[in-house]
Amino acid sequence: MADVKQWVQSTKDYVNDLKLEMRRVTWPNRKQVESTTAVVIFSVFAFAGYFWVVDSLLATGVRRALNFFTK
């Protein structure tokens, strides 16, 4: 029974500590969220384009090398 009481008390302590920590968090405002979201979306598309170009170049190079050595 003592283990159950200890578990209940430690759970209460955890929740109270969690509430205290959440009060200390500084949340971004809407403008900050929108601007960082735009940066992330742009970065994803930029990296996707970069990797598409690199992949295309490597695939073409491998294809040409295989054609050269198999003929």
Rosetta constraint file for C-alpha pairs under 8 A:
AtomPair CA 1 CA 5 HARMONIC 6.45 0.50
AtomPair CA 2 CA 6 HARMONIC 6.05 0.50
AtomPair CA 3 CA 7 HARMONIC 6.05 0.50
AtomPair CA 4 CA 8 HARMONIC 6.14 0.50
AtomPair CA 5 CA 9 HARMONIC 6.12 0.50
AtomPair CA 6 CA 10 HARMONIC 6.04 0.50
AtomPair CA 7 CA 11 HARMONIC 6.06 0.50
AtomPair CA 8 CA 12 HARMONIC 6.25 0.50
AtomPair CA 9 CA 13 HARMONIC 6.16 0.50
AtomPair CA 10 CA 14 HARMONIC 6.07 0.50
AtomPair CA 11 CA 15 HARMONIC 6.26 0.50
AtomPair CA 12 CA 16 HARMONIC 6.15 0.50
AtomPair CA 13 CA 17 HARMONIC 6.07 0.50
AtomPair CA 14 CA 18 HARMONIC 6.03 0.50
AtomPair CA 15 CA 19 HARMONIC 6.19 0.50
AtomPair CA 16 CA 20 HARMONIC 6.25 0.50
AtomPair CA 17 CA 21 HARMONIC 6.12 0.50
AtomPair CA 18 CA 22 HARMONIC 6.13 0.50
AtomPair CA 19 CA 23 HARMONIC 6.40 0.50
AtomPair CA 20 CA 24 HARMONIC 6.77 0.50
AtomPair CA 21 CA 25 HARMONIC 6.71 0.50
AtomPair CA 28 CA 32 HARMONIC 5.92 0.50
AtomPair CA 28 CA 33 HARMONIC 6.43 0.50
AtomPair CA 29 CA 33 HARMONIC 6.41 0.50
AtomPair CA 30 CA 34 HARMONIC 6.14 0.50
AtomPair CA 31 CA 35 HARMONIC 6.16 0.50
AtomPair CA 32 CA 36 HARMONIC 6.10 0.50
AtomPair CA 33 CA 37 HARMONIC 5.95 0.50
AtomPair CA 34 CA 38 HARMONIC 6.16 0.50
AtomPair CA 35 CA 39 HARMONIC 6.31 0.50
AtomPair CA 36 CA 40 HARMONIC 6.19 0.50
AtomPair CA 37 CA 41 HARMONIC 6.17 0.50
AtomPair CA 38 CA 42 HARMONIC 6.09 0.50
AtomPair CA 39 CA 43 HARMONIC 6.01 0.50
AtomPair CA 40 CA 44 HARMONIC 6.12 0.50
AtomPair CA 41 CA 45 HARMONIC 6.43 0.50
AtomPair CA 42 CA 46 HARMONIC 6.06 0.50
AtomPair CA 43 CA 47 HARMONIC 6.02 0.50
AtomPair CA 44 CA 48 HARMONIC 6.03 0.50
AtomPair CA 45 CA 49 HARMONIC 6.11 0.50
AtomPair CA 46 CA 50 HARMONIC 6.19 0.50
AtomPair CA 47 CA 51 HARMONIC 6.03 0.50
AtomPair CA 48 CA 52 HARMONIC 6.03 0.50
AtomPair CA 49 CA 53 HARMONIC 6.26 0.50
AtomPair CA 50 CA 54 HARMONIC 6.25 0.50
AtomPair CA 51 CA 55 HARMONIC 5.82 0.50
AtomPair CA 52 CA 56 HARMONIC 6.04 0.50
AtomPair CA 53 CA 57 HARMONIC 6.19 0.50
AtomPair CA 54 CA 58 HARMONIC 6.13 0.50
AtomPair CA 55 CA 59 HARMONIC 5.96 0.50
AtomPair CA 56 CA 60 HARMONIC 6.08 0.50
AtomPair CA 57 CA 61 HARMONIC 6.13 0.50
AtomPair CA 58 CA 62 HARMONIC 6.08 0.50
AtomPair CA 59 CA 63 HARMONIC 5.99 0.50
AtomPair CA 60 CA 64 HARMONIC 6.10 0.50
AtomPair CA 61 CA 65 HARMONIC 6.11 0.50
AtomPair CA 62 CA 66 HARMONIC 6.09 0.50
AtomPair CA 63 CA 67 HARMONIC 6.14 0.50
AtomPair CA 64 CA 68 HARMONIC 6.02 0.50
AtomPair CA 65 CA 69 HARMONIC 6.24 0.50
AtomPair CA 66 CA 70 HARMONIC 5.97 0.50
AtomPair CA 67 CA 71 HARMONIC 6.15 0.50
